Structure formats: C-alpha cells, structure tokens
C-alpha cells in the first residue's frame, strides 16, 4: 500500500464556476454536471444557487480561486455572452491590486477556460454564418480579462445545437465532458498544446 501511495499522481484541482439562470429548464447542462461526481479533483460551484440575489461573498470566491489550479466558467451562451451573474462576479472578484495591476498577481499562471452550451449550430458561429463571428471572437473580452490577470487562457469548449439534441447525443456529450475534465486534471497532460485551437471539445473526443 505504501508503494502505491508513493507513486500516486497529484491531480490539478479544477474549479467549475457554474452559472445557469434557469437550470430547471436545462437538458444538457443538467446532464453535464451530473457526471462530475466521478471526476476526481473537480469542484462544482453553482453561482446562481449560492447568490440568487447577486450578493457575492468576495473573500469566499477569492479563496476558491486560490485553492484551485484550473478555473472553468460553465454557462449557456445567452445573447452572445455569459449570464449576468458571471459579469457581476468578475467585476467584484477580479479587481485591481488583487487579480491585476500593481501587486495583483493572485491568479498568475492558473489556467482558465469557458465551457459553453448554445442552441446555435457550429456553422452559425463563423464569419459567413448567421451569427457573423466565431465563438473565440465573441469571447475576446473575456480572453483579455484572463490575460490581464496573468492567467493562461484556453479556447472555449463549446457544445452547439443543444435545442435539437436527442437523449443519446446528450449522454455522449456528458461522457465527452467528463473525459475532458479528467484530462485537464491530469498533470501529465499539457494544456499548452491546446491554446491555438478553435474548440476544445473536439480535441477530447474519447476514442
């Protein structure tokens, strides 16, 4: 037993900042978070459950960030951006002097990524598609905020077409989601090789 413990791999600790203003109506996100019980090292932090009145506990949120290596914002993409509570959280938690600016280096070197669900098809998020911009382009302000904080920004993990998904497809997406989290938690896996991709989702397809 001692030998096994000696060689045990230390996992990255993943914080999932989950924000869904109407989770009771969700099919896909419900299925995704149900898989988290089997992902070692992942902590689900439901912002709308904790802060229904947007009264964010800043010290608690900062300590959570400090205690984790990877920060994942997970939410439905609403009118080309995250739900309002995500922006409120950023405005209050990621402030000058703590997250950026002079002496603001608390988050430097941590990985950050946005896990997004959207009803629009993948093709609609292209320069020639209905939405006129790629997902990476629409998230540019959030990327810049992460870089301002000295964080390592990964391209979004985007699940498209959720409005028309079958039950079987949702289950497949949940398994792929779990596999992605397990890979990110594994310290032998180098996230840096993913930085120039368009969508992380396709890189974690389990074969």
N, C-alpha and C positions, 0 to 999 in steps of 0.2 A: 504493500500500500504506500509506503514511504517513497518508493521508487516512482510510482505513478504520479504522486503529488509533485515530486521534484521536477518532472518533465511536463507538468500541466501548462498549457498555453494561456497566457493572460490575454483576455479579450479587451478590445476597445469598448468603452461604455457609451451607449447611444441614447441620447435624449430625443424623444419624439414629441415635439410641441404640436399637439393635435388641435385643430380649430375647425369645427363644423357647426354652423349656427342652427342646423336643422337635422341633427343626426337621426332622429326618429323616422325621417323620410328617406334616409340613405339606404342603398343596397350595397354599393361597392365598398365604401369606407367602413361600414359595419363589418363586412366580411374580412377586410384587411386587418382591422385591429383585433379581431377575434383570434388571429393566428399568432399574436405577439406572445401569448403565454408560453410558446415553445421556443422563443428566441432568447437565448441567454445573453444577458448584458444590456437588453433593451428596456428602457423606462418610458412608459406612456404617460404623458402629462396633458390632460384634456383641459384646454384653456377655458372653453365655454362652460364646462362643468364647474371649474374652480372659481371662475369670475363672471357669473351671469350678469352682474351689474358693472363690469369692466373695472372693478376696484382692485387693481393688480397689486399683489404683495411683492414689491420690488426686491427686498432682501432675499426672500424665498426663491424668486426666479433667478437671481444672480448666483445664488449658491448652487442651484441645479445646474446652471451652465458651467460653473467651475468644477463640478463633480463629474462631468462627462467629457468625452473626447470628440464625439461627433454629435452635431445638432441637426436634426431633421425637422423642418416645418412641413406638416402634412395637412392639406386642406383641399376643398373643392375650389376650382378656379371660377370666381364669380365676377362677371363684367370685367374680365381681363386683369384680375388681381386677386389677392387673398382676401378673406373676410376681414371686416373692420377691426376685430379684436387683435389680429396679427399686427396691424399697423400701430394700434394703441400700445401693444406690448413692446414693440420696437422703440417707439417714441419715449417710453418711460424707463425701459430697462437698459437700452443701449445708448448711454449718454456720454457726453464729453467728460474726460477725466477718469472714466472707468473703462469704457469699451473702445474709445479712440481719443485722439488728441494727446496733449501732454500728460504723461503718466497713465494714459488709458490703454493698457496692454493686457487686460484680464483675459481676453479671448484669443490672443495671438497664437496662431498655429493650429487652432482647432478646425476640424472640417465642418462644413455646413452644406446642406442640400435642401431643395424644395421637392417634396413628394406631392404630386398634384393629380387630381381627377377632374376630368372635363367631359361634358356631353358632346362637344365638337369632335369631328373626326381628325385624325392626324393630318390629312391632306388640307384641312381648312386652316391649319396653322402654318402656312407657307406664304412666301411673297405673292404668289399667284392664287392663293386660296381665299376663301370667304373672309377670313379674319386679317389678311394682308400682312401679318407679321408672324415670325416664328415664335415658339414659346420662349426660347432663350432671349429673343429681342424684347418681348413683353416683360420679362423678368429682370431686365437690365438694371433698374433702380435698386432691386434687392441684391443683385450681384455686387453693385458698387458699395452698398451699405456693408456687406460682408467684407469686402476688400478694405474698406475704411477701418474696420475693426481688426485688420490683420489676420482674418480667417482665410482658410483655404476653401475656395468655392467650387463645388461640383455642379455640372449641368443638371437641369431638372430631371426628375424621374416622373414622366408624365404618362398617365393612363387615359387614353382617349376613347370616345364613343360609349361612355357609360350608360347613356339613356337607352341604348338598344341592346345591351349585353344580355345574353342568356345566363341562366343559373350556372351552367357548366363553365362558361367563359369567366364568370366572376370567381368561381372556385380556382380556376387556373391562374388568374391574376393574383389571388391571395397566396397561392403557393409560390409564385414567382417573387412576390413582395417579400415573403419570409426568407426566401433564398438570398435576395439582395441584402437584407439586413444581416443575415448570417455572414455573408461575405464581407460587408463593411466592418463587422465586429471582429473579424479575424485579423490579428496584427500581422500575419504573414502575407496578407493581401495589401497591395499598394494602391490606394485610391488615386494617386497622382497620374496614373496612366489613363484615367478616365476624364481628365479635365477638358479635353478638346472635343468631346463627343456632343451630339445634339440631344440625345435622350438616353439616360442611363438604363431605362427599363429594358431595352433590347440587349444590353450587354450582360444582363444577369439571367438570361433565359437558361433554365436548367436543362441540360442535355442528358 
